[in-house]
Amino acid sequence: MSASTTSPLLRRLRRRPLLIASGLLLTASVGLYSFTASRGVAAEPTAAVPPPAPKVTVSPVEVKLVTEFEEITGRIDATETVELRARVSGHLDSIHFQAGQLVKKGDLLFTIDPRWYQAQFDLANARAGVAVREAKRAQDLLAAAAISSEEAESRRAKAAEAQAELVAARLDLEHTEVRAPIDGRVHRAFVTAGNLVSGAPGNATALTTIVSTGAAFVYADLDENTLLKFNRSARDHHLLTEAGRVPVTMQLADELDYPRHGYIDSMDNRVNPSTGTLTVRMLFPNEDGALVPGLFARVRLPVGAPQTTLLVSERAIGTDQSQKFVLTVSTDNTVAYRTVKLGGAISGKRVIRQGLNPGDSIIVNGLQRVRPGMTVAPEPEMAAGPLPSSTSAGSKLASTR
């Protein structure tokens, strides 16, 4: 067989394996599609399921009849403070107290060496005795016309002078014993025994101080706005008074809800032009001895008459740069952003002066999980149980006015 006769046939036989392989691939593809369809798998991807609405805790705006207060910072001071200084010069002989001890009026605190002053007193006493006797004898001689009236008058003057020197010597001797002038708590001794102390006027040596431990004063500075508000309410007779005095409340740094009650004792008669403030002095009882002079205190000062006020939880208040805000939930569970103007704090709640209405529902827990315009799943505060303090967006607003 010639090459020209067999060549087309050979070429067809060589292409046959390629055709068979193509057919097998097509058959496999059709079978895979049929298997996928029979399993019910969709050919196209399904749409994403939206996440559930976040849960938040809500509370209604509270409406109460309350008195408006301003919170101010004050400093505690004793009603009586005495700085003891030496009144005579000499060596400090002994100290009769311990630092921080409670003392009574008249208790002996220091003794200055009394020997010199005792000698001066004895000398003055002797001179006074002689002068008095001479004056009495002169009076008898004058009656007998034995001396002139001028001589008798001179002896009487010397007797009076000697008695005055005796009184001065007695005072100096008494001042060698330094005694407590008031009841209170004594400081440490500023000078140790054996040192020379001076009683010279204007340069007397400081020995110690005593502060009273009874009722305490609290001094605070009112800014102009607070002062004007307070004075306006006082002129309009809107301030509540007790026995003719304006009551105030106070708390220390480790106390809550202003448990201490006192009253305004006095106010300065002019505003300090350098600070624009006026100092007010308040008096508070101190039965437990916790009011130590020098401590800071928070004072709540009434500046208005009782009136209907909106209150919200401190935990509901957030800070957006320089303004305060709360997030409310509408009837269709949509979150809304409300800027608010704050007043004072009352029992863990904050006065809202502007921005909310009675009946508004505000978010008190879950602020960081939501944004304005979102739909949420609100839960009443009572049903939510205790809330962790870390979720409170307004927990640092307790001292903000």
Kinemage of the C-alpha trace (Angstrom):
@kinemage 1
@onewidth
@group {chain A} dominant
@subgroup {mainchain}
@vectorlist {calphas} color= white
{ca met a 1} P 0.000 0.000 0.000
{ca ser a 2} L 1.346 3.277 -1.012
{ca ala a 3} L 1.936 6.170 1.382
{ca ser a 4} L -0.505 8.369 -0.482
{ca thr a 5} L -3.319 5.819 0.023
{ca thr a 6} L -2.910 5.249 3.774
{ca ser a 7} L -2.091 8.762 4.939
{ca pro a 8} L -5.732 10.098 5.371
{ca leu a 9} L -6.777 6.969 7.238
{ca leu a 10} L -3.851 7.181 9.625
{ca arg a 11} L -4.623 10.782 10.333
{ca arg a 12} L -8.244 9.962 11.301
{ca leu a 13} L -7.135 7.198 13.639
{ca arg a 14} L -4.719 9.503 15.417
{ca arg a 15} L -7.471 12.111 16.090
{ca arg a 16} L -9.887 9.552 17.610
{ca pro a 17} L -8.350 9.575 21.223
{ca leu a 18} L -8.796 13.388 21.370
{ca leu a 19} L -12.453 13.137 20.428
{ca ile a 20} L -13.024 10.432 23.039
{ca ala a 21} L -11.368 12.542 25.766
{ca ser a 22} L -13.506 15.578 24.895
{ca gly a 23} L -16.643 13.515 25.130
{ca leu a 24} L -15.697 12.179 28.535
{ca leu a 25} L -15.130 15.708 29.927
{ca leu a 26} L -18.514 16.887 28.603
{ca thr a 27} L -20.243 13.879 30.141
{ca ala a 28} L -18.593 14.538 33.547
{ca ser a 29} L -19.679 18.169 33.540
{ca val a 30} L -23.295 17.261 32.788
{ca gly a 31} L -23.259 14.630 35.523
{ca leu a 32} L -21.835 17.035 38.122
{ca tyr a 33} L -24.528 19.636 37.341
{ca ser a 34} L -27.238 16.967 37.589
{ca phe a 35} L -25.835 15.811 41.013
{ca thr a 36} L -25.688 19.384 42.343
{ca ala a 37} L -29.214 20.106 41.194
{ca ser a 38} L -30.446 16.894 42.778
{ca arg a 39} L -28.898 17.924 46.126
{ca gly a 40} L -30.824 21.232 46.126
{ca val a 41} L -27.771 23.534 46.197
{ca ala a 42} L -28.557 26.986 44.786
{ca ala a 43} L -26.451 28.093 41.930
{ca glu a 44} L -26.364 31.693 43.176
{ca pro a 45} L -25.169 32.937 46.737
{ca thr a 46} L -27.958 33.696 49.275
{ca ala a 47} L -28.557 37.237 50.743
{ca ala a 48} L -26.883 38.052 54.210
{ca val a 49} L -29.223 37.814 57.255
{ca pro a 50} L -29.329 41.199 59.153
{ca pro a 51} L -28.014 41.056 62.771
{ca pro a 52} L -30.554 41.359 65.587
{ca ala a 53} L -31.213 44.785 67.099
{ca pro a 54} L -28.840 45.467 70.049
{ca lys a 55} L -30.350 45.314 73.508
{ca val a 56} L -30.227 48.461 75.657
{ca thr a 57} L -31.546 49.375 79.078
{ca val a 58} L -33.909 52.345 79.147
{ca ser a 59} L -35.404 54.464 81.916
{ca pro a 60} L -38.054 57.192 81.762
{ca val a 61} L -37.233 60.798 82.636
{ca glu a 62} L -38.174 61.300 86.283
{ca val a 63} L -40.266 64.293 87.339
{ca lys a 64} L -39.970 65.509 90.948
{ca leu a 65} L -40.555 68.595 93.034
{ca val a 66} L -37.055 69.498 94.199
{ca thr a 67} L -35.096 72.512 95.377
{ca glu a 68} L -32.390 73.690 93.021
{ca phe a 69} L -28.894 73.598 94.484
{ca glu a 70} L -25.440 74.623 93.420
{ca glu a 71} L -22.500 72.419 94.347
{ca ile a 72} L -19.419 74.274 95.528
{ca thr a 73} L -16.083 73.231 96.968
{ca gly a 74} L -15.120 74.435 100.417
{ca arg a 75} L -12.395 73.967 103.004
{ca ile a 76} L -12.974 73.057 106.636
{ca asp a 77} L -11.563 75.206 109.425
{ca ala a 78} L -11.886 75.195 113.202
{ca thr a 79} L -14.154 77.689 114.898
{ca glu a 80} L -11.299 78.553 117.282
{ca thr a 81} L -7.578 78.522 116.495
{ca val a 82} L -4.913 79.720 118.932
{ca glu a 83} L -1.199 80.144 118.297
{ca leu a 84} L 0.683 79.972 121.586
{ca arg a 85} L 3.795 82.163 121.905
{ca ala a 86} L 6.132 82.793 124.806
{ca arg a 87} L 5.251 85.880 126.854
{ca val a 88} L 8.488 85.923 128.859
{ca ser a 89} L 12.056 85.118 127.873
{ca gly a 90} L 14.059 82.247 129.299
{ca his a 91} L 15.062 78.624 128.828
{ca leu a 92} L 12.243 76.193 128.097
{ca asp a 93} L 12.260 73.954 131.127
{ca ser a 94} L 9.722 71.219 130.265
{ca ile a 95} L 6.890 70.186 127.940
{ca his a 96} L 3.762 68.628 129.475
{ca phe a 97} L 1.807 67.179 126.516
{ca gln a 98} L 2.024 64.774 123.593
{ca ala a 99} L 1.583 65.872 119.973
{ca gly a 100} L -2.071 65.658 118.917
{ca gln a 101} L -3.370 65.367 122.454
{ca leu a 102} L -6.790 66.662 123.434
{ca val a 103} L -6.406 69.357 126.112
{ca lys a 104} L -8.747 71.315 128.328
{ca lys a 105} L -8.699 75.028 129.010
{ca gly a 106} L -6.153 75.721 131.760
{ca asp a 107} L -4.029 72.576 131.207
{ca leu a 108} L -0.284 73.187 131.708
{ca leu a 109} L 1.575 72.802 128.388
{ca phe a 110} L 5.037 74.417 128.823
{ca thr a 111} L 7.198 75.594 131.716
{ca ile a 112} L 9.830 78.300 131.216
{ca asp a 113} L 12.575 78.450 133.868
{ca pro a 114} L 10.827 80.428 136.643
{ca arg a 115} L 13.752 81.057 139.019
{ca trp a 116} L 14.654 84.522 137.741
{ca tyr a 117} L 11.024 85.629 137.734
{ca gln a 118} L 10.462 84.199 141.210
{ca ala a 119} L 13.379 86.282 142.488
{ca gln a 120} L 12.010 89.390 140.778
{ca phe a 121} L 8.630 88.778 142.343
{ca asp a 122} L 10.092 88.338 145.831
{ca leu a 123} L 12.086 91.573 145.463
{ca ala a 124} L 9.046 93.486 144.218
{ca asn a 125} L 6.971 92.084 147.050
{ca ala a 126} L 9.481 93.253 149.639
{ca arg a 127} L 9.730 96.735 148.132
{ca ala a 128} L 5.979 97.029 147.966
{ca gly a 129} L 5.672 96.092 151.634
{ca val a 130} L 8.164 98.776 152.687
{ca ala a 131} L 6.535 101.416 150.498
{ca val a 132} L 3.055 100.661 151.860
{ca arg a 133} L 4.263 100.941 155.441
{ca glu a 134} L 6.039 104.228 154.664
{ca ala a 135} L 2.865 105.626 153.103
{ca lys a 136} L 0.819 104.627 156.144
{ca arg a 137} L 3.334 106.205 158.544
{ca ala a 138} L 3.366 109.372 156.419
{ca gln a 139} L -0.377 109.601 156.776
{ca asp a 140} L -0.058 109.504 160.586
{ca leu a 141} L 2.764 112.075 160.602
{ca leu a 142} L 0.735 114.354 158.342
{ca ala a 143} L -2.140 114.221 160.826
{ca ala a 144} L 0.270 115.246 163.577
{ca ala a 145} L 1.679 118.018 161.371
{ca ala a 146} L 5.120 116.364 161.575
{ca ile a 147} L 5.668 116.335 157.794
{ca ser a 148} L 4.440 118.386 154.923
{ca ser a 149} L 1.600 117.304 152.685
{ca glu a 150} L 4.050 117.099 149.743
{ca glu a 151} L 6.167 114.518 151.590
{ca ala a 152} L 3.116 112.478 152.472
{ca glu a 153} L 1.940 112.564 148.828
{ca ser a 154} L 5.388 111.454 147.603
{ca arg a 155} L 5.358 108.426 149.919
{ca arg a 156} L 1.862 107.448 148.743
{ca ala a 157} L 3.038 107.656 145.098
{ca lys a 158} L 6.044 105.429 145.858
{ca ala a 159} L 3.747 102.870 147.480
{ca ala a 160} L 1.466 102.822 144.410
{ca glu a 161} L 4.500 102.421 142.120
{ca ala a 162} L 5.855 99.545 144.189
{ca gln a 163} L 2.496 97.779 144.098
{ca ala a 164} L 2.344 98.138 140.296
{ca glu a 165} L 5.829 96.612 140.013
{ca leu a 166} L 4.638 93.750 142.210
{ca val a 167} L 1.677 93.100 139.875
{ca ala a 168} L 3.988 93.084 136.849
{ca ala a 169} L 6.401 90.705 138.577
{ca arg a 170} L 3.503 88.397 139.477
{ca leu a 171} L 2.328 88.342 135.834
{ca asp a 172} L 5.823 87.524 134.558
{ca leu a 173} L 6.063 84.685 137.053
{ca glu a 174} L 2.651 83.344 135.981
{ca his a 175} L 3.660 83.510 132.310
{ca thr a 176} L 6.487 81.053 132.937
{ca glu a 177} L 3.682 78.462 132.930
{ca val a 178} L 2.086 78.342 129.469
{ca arg a 179} L -1.459 76.968 129.743
{ca ala a 180} L -4.125 76.056 127.186
{ca pro a 181} L -6.499 79.014 126.612
{ca ile a 182} L -9.224 76.838 124.996
{ca asp a 183} L -10.401 73.235 124.783
{ca gly a 184} L -9.112 71.487 121.686
{ca arg a 185} L -6.412 69.431 120.025
{ca val a 186} L -2.830 70.589 120.471
{ca his a 187} L -0.203 70.471 117.746
{ca arg a 188} L 3.375 69.304 118.293
{ca ala a 189} L 5.827 71.462 120.258
{ca phe a 190} L 7.738 73.758 117.915
{ca val a 191} L 10.624 74.129 120.400
{ca thr a 192} L 12.202 71.352 122.438
{ca ala a 193} L 13.117 71.642 126.112
{ca gly a 194} L 16.406 73.407 126.836
{ca asn a 195} L 16.103 76.001 124.094
{ca leu a 196} L 16.033 79.711 124.827
{ca val a 197} L 12.685 81.280 123.984
{ca ser a 198} L 11.912 84.963 123.618
{ca gly a 199} L 8.940 86.858 124.918
{ca ala a 200} L 9.894 90.157 123.294
{ca pro a 201} L 6.874 91.928 121.724
{ca gly a 202} L 6.883 91.417 117.957
{ca asn a 203} L 9.487 88.651 118.169
{ca ala a 204} L 7.943 86.169 120.582
{ca thr a 205} L 8.829 82.515 120.025
{ca ala a 206} L 5.979 80.327 118.664
{ca leu a 207} L 5.478 77.286 120.897
{ca thr a 208} L 2.489 75.377 119.427
{ca thr a 209} L -1.099 75.772 118.159
{ca ile a 210} L -4.479 74.545 119.410
{ca val a 211} L -7.631 74.074 117.335
{ca ser a 212} L -11.095 73.495 118.709
{ca thr a 213} L -12.721 70.098 118.077
{ca gly a 214} L -16.411 71.018 118.300
{ca ala a 215} L -18.482 72.520 115.500
{ca ala a 216} L -16.474 73.451 112.412
{ca phe a 217} L -16.589 76.215 109.838
{ca val a 218} L -16.578 75.563 106.087
{ca tyr a 219} L -15.376 78.412 103.876
{ca ala a 220} L -16.353 78.448 100.198
{ca asp a 221} L -16.162 80.956 97.346
{ca leu a 222} L -19.283 81.767 95.322
{ca asp a 223} L -18.820 82.836 91.722
{ca glu a 224} L -20.846 85.747 90.398
{ca asn a 225} L -23.563 83.648 88.728
{ca thr a 226} L -24.178 81.586 91.854
{ca leu a 227} L -24.132 84.692 94.046
{ca leu a 228} L -26.640 86.535 91.836
{ca lys a 229} L -28.947 83.517 91.789
{ca phe a 230} L -28.734 83.137 95.566
{ca asn a 231} L -29.346 86.845 96.226
{ca arg a 232} L -32.292 86.939 93.838
{ca ser a 233} L -33.947 83.993 95.558
{ca ala a 234} L -33.286 85.569 98.965
{ca arg a 235} L -34.854 88.875 97.884
{ca asp a 236} L -37.905 87.073 96.508
{ca his a 237} L -38.212 84.992 99.720
{ca his a 238} L -37.880 81.756 97.746
{ca leu a 239} L -35.176 80.252 99.956
{ca leu a 240} L -36.258 77.761 102.579
{ca thr a 241} L -35.066 78.782 106.042
{ca glu a 242} L -34.875 77.043 109.406
{ca ala a 243} L -35.088 79.291 112.483
{ca gly a 244} L -34.214 82.240 110.251
{ca arg a 245} L -31.065 80.596 108.836
{ca val a 246} L -30.431 79.171 105.360
{ca pro a 247} L -29.707 75.418 105.636
{ca val a 248} L -26.904 73.798 103.645
{ca thr a 249} L -25.668 70.218 103.289
{ca met a 250} L -22.155 68.844 102.962
{ca gln a 251} L -20.229 65.669 102.191
{ca leu a 252} L -16.584 64.719 102.631
{ca ala a 253} L -14.553 62.999 99.913
{ca asp a 254} L -15.526 59.511 101.166
{ca glu a 255} L -19.225 60.288 101.698
{ca leu a 256} L -22.292 60.252 99.440
{ca asp a 257} L -25.637 62.049 99.283
{ca tyr a 258} L -24.581 65.014 101.471
{ca pro a 259} L -25.325 63.530 104.915
{ca arg a 260} L -24.137 66.518 107.007
{ca his a 261} L -26.491 69.412 107.712
{ca gly a 262} L -25.523 72.934 108.730
{ca tyr a 263} L -26.391 76.530 107.970
{ca ile a 264} L -24.876 79.712 106.575
{ca asp a 265} L -23.118 81.617 109.360
{ca ser a 266} L -21.933 84.741 107.515
{ca met a 267} L -20.967 86.146 104.111
{ca asp a 268} L -18.378 88.707 103.080
{ca asn a 269} L -19.706 92.187 102.373
{ca arg a 270} L -17.902 92.603 99.037
{ca val a 271} L -16.821 90.556 96.030
{ca asn a 272} L -13.084 90.015 95.685
{ca pro a 273} L -12.249 91.974 92.509
{ca ser a 274} L -9.180 89.856 91.731
{ca thr a 275} L -11.110 86.542 91.726
{ca gly a 276} L -14.709 87.645 91.136
{ca thr a 277} L -15.869 85.534 94.083
{ca leu a 278} L -17.443 86.136 97.475
{ca thr a 279} L -16.548 84.025 100.514
{ca val a 280} L -19.348 82.428 102.511
{ca arg a 281} L -18.854 80.818 105.916
{ca met a 282} L -21.031 77.873 107.002
{ca leu a 283} L -21.239 76.140 110.374
{ca phe a 284} L -21.591 72.357 110.742
{ca pro a 285} L -21.816 70.143 113.845
{ca asn a 286} L -18.891 67.775 114.367
{ca glu a 287} L -20.070 65.102 116.798
{ca asp a 288} L -18.006 62.339 115.172
{ca gly a 289} L -14.834 64.445 114.960
{ca ala a 290} L -14.475 63.815 111.220
{ca leu a 291} L -14.345 67.502 110.269
{ca val a 292} L -10.595 68.027 110.522
{ca pro a 293} L -9.374 71.564 109.722
{ca gly a 294} L -7.866 71.725 106.239
{ca leu a 295} L -10.019 69.013 104.628
{ca phe a 296} L -11.865 69.737 101.391
{ca ala a 297} L -15.647 69.333 101.346
{ca arg a 298} L -18.452 69.466 98.789
{ca val a 299} L -21.286 71.780 99.827
{ca arg a 300} L -24.770 71.984 98.340
{ca leu a 301} L -26.140 75.522 98.483
{ca pro a 302} L -29.855 76.220 97.787
{ca val a 303} L -30.356 78.850 95.083
{ca gly a 304} L -34.068 78.598 94.369
{ca ala a 305} L -37.524 77.624 95.527
{ca pro a 306} L -38.877 74.044 95.194
{ca gln a 307} L -40.104 73.453 91.643
{ca thr a 308} L -40.936 70.663 89.218
{ca thr a 309} L -37.662 69.316 87.854
{ca leu a 310} L -36.602 66.665 85.330
{ca leu a 311} L -34.089 64.109 86.614
{ca val a 312} L -32.090 61.435 84.781
{ca ser a 313} L -29.516 58.919 85.915
{ca glu a 314} L -25.876 60.001 85.861
{ca arg a 315} L -25.167 56.852 83.827
{ca ala a 316} L -27.259 58.143 80.928
{ca ile a 317} L -25.196 61.287 80.342
{ca gly a 318} L -22.382 61.299 77.788
{ca thr a 319} L -19.842 63.909 76.771
{ca asp a 320} L -19.361 65.051 73.182
{ca gln a 321} L -16.451 67.493 73.173
{ca ser a 322} L -17.785 70.493 75.129
{ca gln a 323} L -21.460 69.485 75.331
{ca lys a 324} L -23.459 66.884 77.248
{ca phe a 325} L -25.932 64.535 75.583
{ca val a 326} L -28.280 61.601 76.151
{ca leu a 327} L -29.646 58.992 73.735
{ca thr a 328} L -33.428 58.565 73.686
{ca val a 329} L -35.554 55.734 72.283
{ca ser a 330} L -38.718 56.671 70.382
{ca thr a 331} L -41.952 54.665 70.166
{ca asp a 332} L -40.637 52.827 67.079
{ca asn a 333} L -37.444 51.858 68.989
{ca thr a 334} L -35.241 54.276 67.057
{ca val a 335} L -32.312 55.939 68.807
{ca ala a 336} L -32.158 59.752 68.805
{ca tyr a 337} L -29.380 62.129 69.952
{ca arg a 338} L -30.360 64.905 72.396
{ca thr a 339} L -28.074 67.636 73.713
{ca val a 340} L -28.932 68.626 77.282
{ca lys a 341} L -28.123 71.409 79.735
{ca leu a 342} L -27.312 70.054 83.191
{ca gly a 343} L -28.119 71.303 86.673
{ca gly a 344} L -27.013 69.986 90.044
{ca ala a 345} L -26.868 66.385 91.264
{ca ile a 346} L -29.534 64.949 93.571
{ca ser a 347} L -29.157 61.432 95.039
{ca gly a 348} L -27.274 59.997 92.086
{ca lys a 349} L -29.475 61.714 89.510
{ca arg a 350} L -28.842 64.802 87.457
{ca val a 351} L -31.113 67.814 86.993
{ca ile a 352} L -31.910 68.468 83.316
{ca arg a 353} L -32.605 72.122 82.664
{ca gln a 354} L -33.022 71.885 78.908
{ca gly a 355} L -33.186 69.236 76.178
{ca leu a 356} L -35.684 66.630 77.454
{ca asn a 357} L -39.406 66.359 78.100
{ca pro a 358} L -41.411 64.403 80.682
{ca gly a 359} L -42.040 60.865 79.459
{ca asp a 360} L -38.925 60.621 77.272
{ca ser a 361} L -37.253 57.221 77.437
{ca ile a 362} L -33.469 57.424 77.720
{ca ile a 363} L -30.739 54.790 77.407
{ca val a 364} L -28.913 54.153 80.675
{ca asn a 365} L -26.931 51.068 79.648
{ca gly a 366} L -25.466 50.124 76.273
{ca leu a 367} L -24.586 53.586 75.000
{ca gln a 368} L -21.383 52.354 73.398
{ca arg a 369} L -23.226 49.745 71.318
{ca val a 370} L -25.660 52.078 69.545
{ca arg a 371} L -25.659 55.106 67.286
{ca pro a 372} L -28.339 57.691 66.488
{ca gly a 373} L -30.795 56.346 63.908
{ca met a 374} L -30.323 52.680 64.856
{ca thr a 375} L -33.181 50.397 65.835
{ca val a 376} L -32.723 48.818 69.253
{ca ala a 377} L -34.430 46.317 71.534
{ca pro a 378} L -35.161 48.327 74.738
{ca glu a 379} L -35.516 46.708 78.154
{ca pro a 380} L -36.855 48.500 81.274
{ca glu a 381} L -34.201 49.290 83.856
{ca met a 382} L -35.886 47.292 86.612
{ca ala a 383} L -35.828 44.116 84.517
{ca ala a 384} L -32.222 44.521 83.514
{ca gly a 385} L -30.691 43.818 86.970
{ca pro a 386} L -27.519 45.437 88.286
{ca leu a 387} L -25.458 47.332 85.769
{ca pro a 388} L -21.652 47.217 85.616
{ca ser a 389} L -20.052 50.560 86.362
{ca ser a 390} L -17.862 50.280 83.269
{ca thr a 391} L -20.901 50.857 81.006
{ca ser a 392} L -21.715 54.220 82.536
{ca ala a 393} L -20.997 56.992 80.069
{ca gly a 394} L -21.649 59.782 82.552
{ca ser a 395} L -20.049 58.421 85.731
{ca lys a 396} L -17.511 61.270 85.841
{ca leu a 397} L -20.099 64.044 85.818
{ca ala a 398} L -20.816 64.054 89.557
{ca ser a 399} L -18.800 67.247 90.149
{ca thr a 400} L -19.808 69.034 86.919
{ca arg a 401} L -22.055 72.012 87.257
